[in-house]
Amino acid sequence: MLLGKRQLKSWPRLNRVVRGKRRVLFTSLSVAGCIIALRVAGFLQTWELTTLDQFFQFRPLEPVDHRIVIISIDEADLHKVGKYPIPDAQMAELLQKLHDAQPRAIGLDVYRDLPVEPGHTKLLQISQQIPNLVSIEHIQDEGELTVPPLSLLSQRNQAGFNNVVHDQDDKVRRGLLYWQPRDSSKARQSFALMLALKYLQADGITPRASADHTGEMQLGNAVFRRFRSDTGGYARADEGGYQILMNPRGPADSFHRVSMMDVLEKRVSPELLRDRIVLIGYTAVSLNDFVTTSYSSRMTGASQPIPGIELHANLISQIIGAALDGRMLIQTWSEPLEWVWILVWSGVGAGMSWKLRSPRIFALLLILIGTSLTGVCYLTLLKGWWIPVIPPMLAFLGSAIAITVYVARLQEELRRSKEFLNTIINTIPDPIFVKDQDHRWIVLNEAYARFLGHSLKELLQRSDYDVFPKHEADVFRQQDELVFNTGQEYQNEELFTNRNGITYQIETKRSLHKDAAGNLFLVGIIRDITQHKRLEAELKHTAAELVRSNAELQRSANQLSHIANHDSLTGLPNRKLFYERLEQELSWADENPRLVALLFLDLDGFKQINDSMGHDMGDLVLKSLADRLTGCLRGSDTVARLGGDEFIVILPAIPSAQDAAIVAEKLLTTVFQESSIAGHTVSITGSIGISLYPDHAQTAEMLIKNADTAMYRAKQQGKNCYEFSTAQESRLENAIDVGNSC
């Protein structure tokens, strides 16, 4: 920490340091080892989880996830139905109305293991008609169903388990994705995962093993890291099944919620439910189907649990948000990395106490660094990383206190060291200075005093801020701190203003030295490089002029290259550039299972425009047409002008001939489009011949020739149409009819 001049003068600082850095290292390792042992034993787990809860509650609230709608069965709904459990007839009617709204998935977070007449037969019929319905079940560790779902849904693999992982404080901070009971060879999917997968199927996303071969589940670009017993602040926790750390969106009411009676009485728009995940569950307080999460704790007052259905909504939102939107998943460091983290903060505490001996400064830094550590951990959680807070905080405090107790004053040894250094450096002609850890000059040679224009008496026990301009003193202090903090030798170029206001450019070599008592000193040797830097600047100016000249030559070369490869009238690629790109696309097609299409376009009756309106008008028509053709093609496509009114188009990497036909139709429409040019309304048509590589030809020349031949056949068929080459017609005559648009 950099200290101002007044602080250095008013706060007493010891000029002696601990004998050797081995004491600091030993203290850091010892304290860190004790804290790591407490961490592994689980004594710090409660504090760490409580801190995590507070971090979650301080996070900015996320917007409502509109992909999930909760159909709540609250006290008012139970009162209107007049019966609990809700009869199967009402449940069947609710499912039918929801199914009619066409959601992607329907989740029934209501146990239906026993018939609730009337209407059980109707409920079975409706359930059989809804393929995207997922019911809930509860299973024991041995694999027995504590509460089974409807047998029909279980047989069709439309049931997911409802088991929840509770921590020691009964909070839910983890979610289950898979669970393999002891007597089963097949892992079961959780209720939340099964609904998320049904939603993601519409986007073509299915579970697969992660690309890093760790066996973790990957959905889209998101890898769901499996919870381990030592993950984050946990120690020796149950890691059964496939658990992940929960990342809830917020407190209660983080999802759109409507009541069951609103749906039954048609007060809910189908648009609210269409293409979404619809969850049906109890929110009635009397049923006590509530859980506590990280957002439930409060500094004052009772905790605020959330309904179980909203817990499922949070886990579903976490899965599909990560797979589709890249929403962060909570990640943690490995246990060895956490140990390094603790050791680093233990070293920080020991190092700080070793350098700063003032109790007041120590107390201030204690608050500052503790706040900084907490802030860093909070900010990393906002980025999706949960790193320890309590263990490094305790390690920092423990090592700092231990070093503070150990430090002793060694004033006499420091005085002797100063006398010894002063005797040596006065024999050296270069300006030399020696500073203590307070950044004060304690030894200077005569050459330094002459260079600065002050006497030795005026400079000793003063700092850079007492003599130099602030901007120069800031640089000197920064370089001094770099040497003190790293212990490495550094050489730096700086500005140096003497007493007469003359500014020099100097090169200062700084190094760190230690006397027999363990006191650290910074020794600096200065060399005047003002004349050298002036010559160097002149050389740089000459080099810059050469670079500018070379850039001008390069721009001229680029312009010549563009002229050589593009048509002078339309700006389209010319015949030379067209052949180069065609060869590139054919080479790419040889290595990839895609087609390359060549479309040969010739304008119908263009000669009449030249004869009736003049060649200048014809040129304007060609330029306008070139712009329209370029605008209706992909960026990867190439349209070139071969000459006259002939254009040719390369369509690389197309899946089928049908795609080439679609583009040909689009080109014909673009050509036929009326345009106003120079006050004249012009309307023309074109004929297109299409050939495909490798179906119609194996070389570029034959591909062009076949497209040209097909174009002439299009003209013979009545113009303003396209024709595939005859080889394509014979290949596709039993497949699809894309050979002729005339």
GUSEKE-717770 format. One record per residue (C-alpha): residue in one letter; x, y, z. Coordinates in steps of 0.05 Angstrom, whole numbers, always signed. Each point is the difference from the previous one (the first is absolute). Example, Ala and Ser with C-alpha at 12.3 -4.5 7.8 and 13.67 -1.06 7.14 Angstrom:
// residues 2
PT aa      x      y      z
PT  A   +246    -90   +156
PT  S    +27    +69    -13
END
This chain:
// residues 742
PT aa      x      y      z
PT  M     +0     +0     +0
PT  L    +27    +69    -20
PT  L     +2    +50    +59
PT  G     -1    +76     -4
PT  K    +53    +45    +28
PT  R    -39    +20    +63
PT  Q    -15    -72    +16
PT  L    +73    -18     -5
PT  K    +18    +57    +47
PT  S    -54    -12    +52
PT  W     -5    -75     +3
PT  P    +60    -33    +34
PT  R    +28    -56    -40
PT  L    +53    -49    +21
PT  N    +62     +2    -43
PT  R    +17    -72    +13
PT  V    -35    -60    -30
PT  V     -5    -72    +19
PT  R    +64    -40     -4
PT  G    -10    -36    -66
PT  K    -61    -14    -42
PT  R     +0    -72    +24
PT  R    -39    +21    +62
PT  V    -55    +30    -45
PT  L     -3    -63    -43
PT  F     -1    -46    +60
PT  T    -56    +41    +33
PT  S    -41     +1    -65
PT  L     +6    -75     -9
PT  S    -17    -15    +73
PT  V    -62    +44     +3
PT  A    -24    -23    -68
PT  G     +8    -73    +20
PT  C    -42    +11    +62
PT  I    -55    +35    -39
PT  I     +0    -54    -54
PT  A     -7    -53    +53
PT  L    -61    +36    +29
PT  R    -27     +7    -70
PT  V     +8    -74    -17
PT  A    -31    -20    +67
PT  G    -62    +41    -17
PT  F     +4    +49    +59
PT  L     -4    +60    -47
PT  Q    -56    -27    -45
PT  T    -58    +35    +36
PT  W    +35    +68     -5
PT  E    +17    -10    -73
PT  L    -70    -21    -20
PT  T    -29    +59    +39
PT  T    +47    +47    -38
PT  L    -22    -31    -66
PT  D    -73    +13    +19
PT  Q    +15    +73    +13
PT  F    +37     +7    -66
PT  F    -61    -28    -37
PT  Q    -46    +49    +35
PT  F    +44    +59    -18
PT  R     +1    -19    -74
PT  P    -42    +43    -47
PT  L    -67    -34    -12
PT  E     -7    -35    -67
PT  P    -60    +11    -46
PT  V    -59    -49     +1
PT  D    +13    -61    -44
PT  H    -60     +2    -47
PT  R    +15    -70    -26
PT  I    -30    -30    +64
PT  V    -71    +12    +25
PT  I    -23    -27    +68
PT  I    -72    -22     +7
PT  S     -8     +8    +75
PT  I    -51    -36    +42
PT  D     -9    +48    +58
PT  E    -47     +5    +58
PT  A    -53    +34    -42
PT  D     +2    -57    -51
PT  L     -7    -53    +54
PT  H    -58    +38    +30
PT  K    -37     +3    -67
PT  V    +12    -74    -15
PT  G    -21    -17    +70
PT  K    +42    -62     +4
PT  Y    +72    -22    +10
PT  P    +30    -34    -37
PT  I    -29    +33    -61
PT  P    -47    -50    -36
PT  D    +26    -32    -63
PT  A    -56    +32    -41
PT  Q    +25    +70    +14
PT  M    +72    -22    -10
PT  A    -19    -31    -67
PT  E    -36    +63    -22
PT  L    +60    +42    +20
PT  L    +48    -44    -39
PT  Q    -45     +2    -61
PT  K     -4    +76     +0
PT  L    +75     +6     +8
PT  H    +13    -50    -55
PT  D    -46    +39    -47
PT  A    +45    +61    +11
PT  Q    +58    -39    -31
PT  P    +55     +8    +52
PT  R    +67    -34    -12
PT  A     -7    -40    +64
PT  I    -48     -9    +58
PT  G    +27    -17    +69
PT  L    -48    -30    +51
PT  D    +31    +14    +68
PT  V    -59    -33    +34
PT  Y     +2    -72    +25
PT  R    -54    -42    -33
PT  D    +18    -69    +25
PT  L    -72    -16    +21
PT  P    -66    +13    -37
PT  V    -39    +61    +24
PT  E    -70    -10    -26
PT  P    -37    +22    -37
PT  G    +36     +2    -68
PT  H    +58    -49     +9
PT  T    -14    -34    -67
PT  K     -3    +67    -35
PT  L    +66    +21    +32
PT  L    +33    -63    -28
PT  Q    -28    +14    -69
PT  I    +24    +71     -1
PT  S    +69    -19    +26
PT  Q     +7    -51    -56
PT  Q    -15    +55    -51
PT  I    +54    +48    +25
PT  P    +70    -24    -22
PT  N    +35    +59    +33
PT  L    -31    -11    +69
PT  V    +49    -16    +56
PT  S    -25    -23    +68
PT  I    +38     -2    +65
PT  E    +22    -57    +44
PT  H    +39     -9    +64
PT  I    +50    -57     +7
PT  Q    +41    -28    +57
PT  D    +75    -10     -3
PT  E    -12    -75     -9
PT  G    -41    +13    -62
PT  E    -70    -12    +29
PT  L    -53    +51    -19
PT  T    -23    +36    +63
PT  V    -53    +36    -40
PT  P     -9    -27    -72
PT  P    -29    +40    -58
PT  L    -58    -22    -44
PT  S    +18    -70    -24
PT  L    -15    +21    -71
PT  L    +52    +56     +2
PT  S    +51    -44    +34
PT  Q     -6    -52    -54
PT  R    +10    +53    -54
PT  N    +61    +29    +36
PT  Q    -36    +65    +14
PT  A    +15     +4    +74
PT  G    +58    +34    +36
PT  F    +20     -5    +72
PT  N    -12    +56    +50
PT  N    +56    -13    +49
PT  V    +33    +62    +28
PT  V    +69     +7    +33
PT  H     -3    +37    +67
PT  D    +62    +28    +34
PT  Q    +11     -3    +75
PT  D    -39    +64    +10
PT  D    -58    -30    -41
PT  K    +12    +47    -59
PT  V     +1    -23    -72
PT  R    +63    +23    -35
PT  R     +9    -59    -47
PT  G    -43    -31    -54
PT  L     -4    -72    -23
PT  L     +2    -17    -74
PT  Y     +9    -76     +1
PT  W     -4    -53    +53
PT  Q    +18    -72     -6
PT  P    -31    -42    +56
PT  R    +41    -56    +28
PT  D    -43    -55    -29
PT  S     -5    +32    -70
PT  S    +47     -1    -59
PT  K    -32    +60    -32
PT  A     +4    +71    +27
PT  R    -66    +37     +8
PT  Q    -11    +71    -21
PT  S    -26    +53    +47
PT  F    -66    +34    -11
PT  A    +34    +66    -17
PT  L    +51    -30    -48
PT  M    -53    -40    -37
PT  L    -42    +63    -12
PT  A    +62    +40    -21
PT  L    +20    -53    -50
PT  K    -70     -1    -31
PT  Y     +4    +75     -8
PT  L    +70     -3    -31
PT  Q    -19    -54    -49
PT  A    -36    +52    -42
PT  D    +68    +35     -7
PT  G    +36    -64    -19
PT  I    +38     -3    +67
PT  T     +9    -67    +34
PT  P    +46    -23    +56
PT  R    +69    -25    -20
PT  A    +67    -12    +33
PT  S    +43    +63     +6
PT  A    +55    +11    -50
PT  D    +54     -1    +54
PT  H    -12    -75    +12
PT  T    -15    +10    +74
PT  G    -67    -36     -5
PT  E    -39    +63    +19
PT  M    -66    +14    -33
PT  Q     -1    +53    -56
PT  L    -62    +35    -27
PT  G    +14    +48    -56
PT  N    +64    +36    +18
PT  A    -11     -7    +75
PT  V    +35    -55    +41
PT  F    -35    -17    +65
PT  R    +56    -16    +49
PT  R    -16    -55    +50
PT  F     -2    +20    +73
PT  R    +56    -31    +42
PT  S     +4     -8    +75
PT  D    +53    +55     +5
PT  T    -32    +49    -50
PT  G     +2    +74    +21
PT  G    -12     +8    +74
PT  Y    -23    -72    +10
PT  A    +39    -53    +37
PT  R    -16    -74     +0
PT  A    -70    +13    -28
PT  D    -44    -53    -32
PT  E    +16     +0    -74
PT  G    -47    -57    -21
PT  G    -33     +3    -68
PT  Y    +15    +54    -50
PT  Q     -4    +64    +40
PT  I    +14    +72    -22
PT  L     +4    +64    +39
PT  M    -64    +40     -4
PT  N     +1    +70    -30
PT  P    -70    +26    +17
PT  R    -26    +60    -37
PT  G    -22    +34    +64
PT  P    -50     -3    +57
PT  A    -72    -21     -6
PT  D    -42    +22    -61
PT  S    +57     -3    -50
PT  F    -45    -33    -51
PT  H    -67    +18    -31
PT  R    -55    -32    +42
PT  V    -75    -10    -13
PT  S    -51    -38    +42
PT  M    -32    -66    -19
PT  M    -70    +31     +1
PT  D    +22    +55    -48
PT  V    +18    -55    -50
PT  L    -63    -41    +12
PT  E    -44    +62     -7
PT  K    +37    +21    -64
PT  R    +28    +65    +29
PT  V    +70    -17    -26
PT  S    +20    +15    -71
PT  P    +27    -61    -38
PT  E    +57    +45    -25
PT  L    +26     +2    +72
PT  L     +8    -76     -1
PT  R    +18    -14    -72
PT  D    +71    -27    -13
PT  R    +17     +4    +75
PT  I    +11    -47    +58
PT  V    -63     -3    +43
PT  L     +8    -24    +72
PT  I    -59    -20    +42
PT  G    +10     -1    +75
PT  Y    -26    +19    +69
PT  T    +16    +68    +29
PT  A    -52     -4    +56
PT  V    +31    +15    +67
PT  S    -44    -52    +34
PT  L    +34    -56    -38
PT  N    +70    +20    +24
PT  D    +34    -17    -67
PT  F    +55    +52    +10
PT  V    +76     -1     +1
PT  T    +53    +50    +21
PT  T    +56    +23    -46
PT  S    +57    +49     +2
PT  Y    -51    +56    -11
PT  S    -42    -21    +59
PT  S    +44    +26    +57
PT  R    -10    +70    +26
PT  M    +44    +43    +45
PT  T    -63    +15    +40
PT  G    -67    -35     +3
PT  A    -21    -70    -19
PT  S    +27    -37    -60
PT  Q    -39     +2    -66
PT  P     -6    -70    -30
PT  I    -24    -11    -71
PT  P    -51    -51    -26
PT  G    +30    -66    -24
PT  I    -27    +14    -69
PT  E    +41    +63     -4
PT  L    +63    -38    +20
PT  H    -12    -46    -60
PT  A    -10    +62    -43
PT  N    +67    +28    +22
PT  L    +36    -65    -17
PT  I    -35     -5    -68
PT  S    +17    +73    -15
PT  Q    +72    -12    +20
PT  I     +5    -59    -48
PT  I    -32    +31    -61
PT  G    +31    +69    +14
PT  A    +70    -30     -1
PT  A    -14    -43    -62
PT  L    -34    +55    -41
PT  D    +22    +68    +27
PT  G    +68    -17    +30
PT  R    -25    +19    +69
PT  M    +55    -14    +49
PT  L     +4    -63    +41
PT  I    +32     +4    +69
PT  Q    +71    -27     -5
PT  T    +51    -13    +54
PT  W    +75     -9     +5
PT  S    +31    -67    +13
PT  E    +19    -14    +72
PT  P    +76     +8    -13
PT  L    -13    +67    -32
PT  E    -41    +22    +60
PT  W    +59    -20    +45
PT  V    +46    +44    -42
PT  W    -51    +57     +6
PT  I     +1     -7    +76
PT  L    +76     -3     +0
PT  V     +5    +63    -43
PT  W    -43    +40    +49
PT  S    +39    -27    +58
PT  G    +63    +25    -35
PT  V    -33    +68    -12
PT  G    -15     +7    +74
PT  A    +70    -20    +21
PT  G    +33    +45    -52
PT  M    -43    +59    +18
PT  S    +17     -6    +74
PT  W    +73     -9    -17
PT  K     +3    +66    -38
PT  L    -50    +43    +39
PT  R    +12     +5    +75
PT  S    -49    +55    +20
PT  P    -62    -27    +36
PT  R    -43    +54    -31
PT  I    +24    -15    -71
PT  F     -9    -74    +14
PT  A    -72    +10    +24
PT  L    -17    +42    -61
PT  L    +31    -50    -48
PT  L    -35    -56    +36
PT  I    -67    +31    -14
PT  L    +19    +19    -71
PT  I    +27    -68    -20
PT  G    -56    -37    +35
PT  T    -50    +42    -38
PT  S    +39    -10    -65
PT  L     +1    -75     +9
PT  T    -75     -2    +12
PT  G    -11    +45    -60
PT  V    +43    -43    -45
PT  C    -37    -63    +20
PT  Y    -67    +35    -11
PT  L    +20    +24    -69
PT  T    +25    -68    -20
PT  L    -67    -30    +21
PT  L    -34    +50    -46
PT  K    +43    -31    -55
PT  G    -19    -71    +20
PT  W    +58    -20    +45
PT  W     -8    -17    +74
PT  I    +67     +6    +35
PT  P    +12     -4    +75
PT  V     -7    +62    +44
PT  I     +5    -22    +72
PT  P    +62    -44     -3
PT  P    +45    +51    -35
PT  M    -27    +55    +46
PT  L    +19    -41    +62
PT  A    +68    -17    -31
PT  F    +13    +73    -14
PT  L    -17    +21    +71
PT  G    +38    -57    +33
PT  S    +65    +10    -38
PT  A     -3    +75     +7
PT  I     -7     -5    +76
PT  A    +55    -52     +5
PT  I    +50    +43    -38
PT  T    -19    +62    +39
PT  V    +16    -37    +65
PT  Y    +67    -24    -27
PT  V    +28    +66    -28
PT  A    +55    +35    +42
PT  R    +37    +65     -6
PT  L    +73     +0    -23
PT  Q    +20    +74     -1
PT  E    +75     -9    +13
PT  E    +11    -49    -58
PT  L    -36    +47    -47
PT  R    +46    +59    +18
PT  R    +62    -42    -12
PT  S    -26    -23    -67
PT  K    -10    +73    -22
PT  E    +71    +18    +18
PT  F    +27    -59    -38
PT  L    -39    +16    -63
PT  N    +20    +74     +2
PT  T    +74    -19     +2
PT  I     -7    -44    -63
PT  I    -42    +43    -47
PT  N    +41    +64     +8
PT  T    +56    -34    -38
PT  I    -46     -7    -62
PT  P     -4    +58    -51
PT  D    -72    -15    -23
PT  P    -58    +30    +40
PT  I    -22    -52    +51
PT  F    -55     +1    +53
PT  V    -22    -49    +54
PT  K    -71     +0    +28
PT  D    -32    -36    +58
PT  Q    -68    -32     -2
PT  D    -32    +67    +17
PT  H    +26    +25    -67
PT  R    +47    +50    +34
PT  W    +71    +13    -21
PT  I    +45    -27    +54
PT  V    +66     +0    -40
PT  L    +20    +44    -61
PT  N    +66    +10    -34
PT  E    +28    +68    -19
PT  A    -12    -13    -74
PT  Y    -76     -6    +12
PT  A     -1    +64    +41
PT  R    +37    +38    -55
PT  F    -47    -28    -54
PT  L    -61    +22    +39
PT  G    +29    +68    +21
PT  H    -10     -9    +75
PT  S    +46    -15    +58
PT  L     +1    -68    +33
PT  K    -27    +31    +64
PT  E    -61    +27    -37
PT  L    -16    -68    -30
PT  L    +12    -52    +55
PT  Q    -63    -27    +34
PT  R    -44    +32    -53
PT  S    -41    -33    -55
PT  D    -10    +11    -74
PT  Y    -64    +40    +14
PT  D    +41    +51    +39
PT  V    +45    +17    -59
PT  F    -29    -20    -68
PT  P    -64    +20    -36
PT  K    -57    -46    +19
PT  H     -5    -35    -68
PT  E    +73    -19     +4
PT  A     -4    -20    +73
PT  D    -59    -45    -16
PT  V    +42    -37    -52
PT  F    +59     -8    +48
PT  R    -46    -26    +55
PT  Q    -33    -50    -47
PT  Q    +67    -28    -23
PT  D    +26     -3    +72
PT  E    -62    -39    +22
PT  L    +10    -48    -58
PT  V    +69    -18    +25
PT  F    -21     -3    +73
PT  N    -59    -45    -16
PT  T    +34    -48    -48
PT  G    +71     +1    +25
PT  Q    +23     +1    -73
PT  E    +50    +47    -33
PT  Y    -32    +50    -49
PT  Q    +25    +52    -48
PT  N    -46    +56    -22
PT  E     +3    +65    -41
PT  E    -27    +61    +36
PT  L     -2    +77     +1
PT  F    +43    +36    +51
PT  T     -7    +75    +15
PT  N    +56    +31    +41
PT  R     -3    +61    +45
PT  N    +11    +48    -58
PT  G    -61    -26    -38
PT  I    +41    -38    -53
PT  T    -32    -66    -19
PT  Y    +44    -59    -18
PT  Q    -17    -68    -27
PT  I    +33    -52    +45
PT  E     +6    -75     +4
PT  T     -5    -26    +71
PT  K    +21    -70    +21
PT  R    -33    -20    +66
PT  S    +16    -61    +42
PT  L    -18    -26    +69
PT  H    +54    -15    +52
PT  K     -2    -27    +71
PT  D    +49    +10    +57
PT  A    +22    -51    +51
PT  A    -58    +19    +46
PT  G    -51    -12    -54
PT  N    -15    +73    -16
PT  L    -20    +13    -73
PT  F    +26    +59    -41
PT  L    -13    +23    -70
PT  V    +63    +21    -38
PT  G     -5    +41    -63
PT  I    +53    +18    -52
PT  I    -15    +57    -50
PT  R    +26    +12    -70
PT  D    -15    +63    -42
PT  I    -28    -22    -68
PT  T    -28    +67    -24
PT  Q    +45     +5    -62
PT  H    -10    -73    -16
PT  K    -76     +6     +1
PT  R     +3    +62    -45
PT  L    +38    -40    -53
PT  E    -48    -58     +8
PT  A    -61    +46    -12
PT  E    +31    +25    -65
PT  L    +10    -72    -24
PT  K    -72    -17    +17
PT  H    -25    +60    -40
PT  T    +40    -23    -61
PT  A    -28    -71     +8
PT  A    -71    +27     +4
PT  E    +10    +37    -65
PT  L    +23    -65    -33
PT  V    -61    -37    +27
PT  R    -48    +53    -28
PT  S    +34     -5    -68
PT  N     -7    -75     +1
PT  A    -74     +6    +19
PT  E    -12    +45    -60
PT  L    +32    -52    -46
PT  Q    -42    -55    +31
PT  R    -65    +40    -11
PT  S    +19    +10    -73
PT  A    +14    -75     -8
PT  N    -68    -16    +31
PT  Q    -35    +46    -49
PT  L    +35    -32    -59
PT  S    -19    -69    +27
PT  H    -73    +21     +5
PT  I     +0    +26    -72
PT  A    +31    -64    -25
PT  N    -52    -45    +34
PT  H    -65    +40     -9
PT  D    -43    +22    -57
PT  S    +11    +74    -15
PT  L    -74    +14    -13
PT  T    -38    -38    +55
PT  G    +55    -10    +52
PT  L    -17    -74     +1
PT  P    +55    -54     -1
PT  N    +25     -9    -72
PT  R    +14    -65    -36
PT  K    +69     -8    +32
PT  L    -24     +8    +72
PT  F    -61    -43    -15
PT  Y    +43    -59    -22
PT  E    +44     +7    +63
PT  R    -61     -2    +47
PT  L    -32    -57    -39
PT  E    +63    -42     +7
PT  Q     +1    +15    +75
PT  E    -72    -20    +11
PT  L     +9    -65    -40
PT  S    +61    -18    +41
PT  W    -41    +12    +64
PT  A    -58    -42    -27
PT  D    +48    -59    -12
PT  E    +12     -3    +76
PT  N    -70    +15    +24
PT  P    -67    -34    -15
PT  R    -32    +61    -33
PT  L    -16    +22    -71
PT  V    +25    +59    -40
PT  A    -50    +31    -48
PT  L    +17    +42    -61
PT  L    -55    +45    -28
PT  F    +12    +29    -70
PT  L    -44    +61    -10
PT  D    -10    +34    -68
PT  L    -47    +59     -9
PT  D    -57     -7    -50
PT  G     -4    +55    -53
PT  F    +54    +44    +30
PT  K    +24    +19    -70
PT  Q    -66    +35    -11
PT  I    +15    +47    +59
PT  N    +68    +18    -30
PT  D    -32    +11    -69
PT  S    -60    +40    +24
PT  M    +28    +39    +60
PT  G    +74     +1    -15
PT  H    +61    -35    +29
PT  D     +5    +50    +58
PT  M    -69    -21    +22
PT  G    +19    -72     -8
PT  D    +60    +10    +46
PT  L    -45    +31    +53
PT  V    -47    -59     -5
PT  L    +58    -49    +10
PT  K    +27    +38    +60
PT  S    -69     +3    +32
PT  L    -11    -74    -13
PT  A    +68    -17    +30
PT  D    -18    +36    +65
PT  R    -67    -37     +4
PT  L    +31    -68    -13
PT  T    +52    +12    +54
PT  G    -53    +22    +49
PT  C    -43    -63     -6
PT  L    +58    -50    +11
PT  R    +36    -24    +62
PT  G    +66    +30    +19
PT  S    +35    -66    -16
PT  D    -30     -2    -71
PT  T    +37    +30    -60
PT  V    -32    +36    -58
PT  A    +46    +18    -58
PT  R     -6    +32    -68
PT  L    +31    -40    -56
PT  G    -13    +54    -52
PT  G    -57    +35    -37
PT  D    -66    -20    +34
PT  E    +25    -66    +27
PT  F     +4    -11    +75
PT  I    +20    -62    +38
PT  V    -14    -18    +73
PT  I    +37    -49    +46
PT  L    -41    -30    +57
PT  P    +48    -37    +47
PT  A    -18    -51    +53
PT  I    -74    -12    -17
PT  P    -35    -62    +26
PT  S    -41    -18    -62
PT  A    -21    +19    -70
PT  Q    -64    +28    +28
PT  D    +40    +56    +33
PT  A    +31    +19    -67
PT  A    -70     +2    -30
PT  I    -25    +47    +55
PT  V    +58    +48    -13
PT  A    -13     -3    -75
PT  E    -72    +20    +11
PT  K    +23    +57    +44
PT  L    +49    +24    -53
PT  L    -53     -2    -55
PT  T    -46    +41    +44
PT  T    +56    +50    +13
PT  V    +17     +7    -74
PT  F    -73     +8    -21
PT  Q    -12    +54    +52
PT  E    -16    +67    -32
PT  S    +49    +55    +14
PT  S     +3    +74    -15
PT  I    +66    +20    -32
PT  A    +16    +69    -26
PT  G    -74    +16     -5
PT  H    -16    -64    -38
PT  T    -39    -60    +26
PT  V    +39    -62    -19
PT  S    -26    -72     +4
PT  I    +42    -59    -23
PT  T     +1    -74    +10
PT  G    +54    -53     +2
PT  S    +13    -73    -12
PT  I    +40    -44    +47
PT  G    +36    -65     -9
PT  I    +20    -40    +61
PT  S    +53    -54     +9
PT  L    +22    -34    +65
PT  Y    +67    -24    +24
PT  P    +15    -58     +4
PT  D    -66    -26    -29
PT  H     +6    +31    -70
PT  A    +74    +10     -9
PT  Q    +68    -15    +32
PT  T    +37    +62    -25
PT  A    -13    +74     -1
PT  E     +0     +4    -76
PT  M    -53    -55     -7
PT  L    -41    +32    +56
PT  I     -2    +66    -38
PT  K    -13    -34    -66
PT  N    -59    -39    +28
PT  A    -30    +62    +32
PT  D     +8    +38    -66
PT  T    -35    -56    -38
PT  A    -57     -2    +51
PT  M     -7    +75     -7
PT  Y    -11     -6    -75
PT  R    -52    -53    +12
PT  A    -35    +48    +48
PT  K     -2    +53    -56
PT  Q    -29    -53    -47
PT  Q    -54    -16    +52
PT  G    -26    +72     -4
PT  K    +51    +40    +41
PT  N     -9    +30    +70
PT  C    +11    -69    +31
PT  Y    +55    -46    +22
PT  E    +22    -70    -21
PT  F    +45    -51    +34
PT  S    +49    -38    -42
PT  T    -28    -64    -31
PT  A    +43    -44    +46
PT  Q    -36    +31    +60
PT  E    -68    -13    -32
PT  S    +15    -73     -9
PT  R    +26     -6    +71
PT  L    -61    +34    +32
PT  E    -56    -26    -45
PT  N    -21    -50    +54
PT  A    +14    +46    +59
PT  I    -20    +74     -3
PT  D    -24    +43    -57
PT  V    +48    +58     +0
PT  G    +27     -4    -71
PT  N    -45    +50    -35
PT  S    -34    +64    +20
PT  C    -26    +20    -69
END
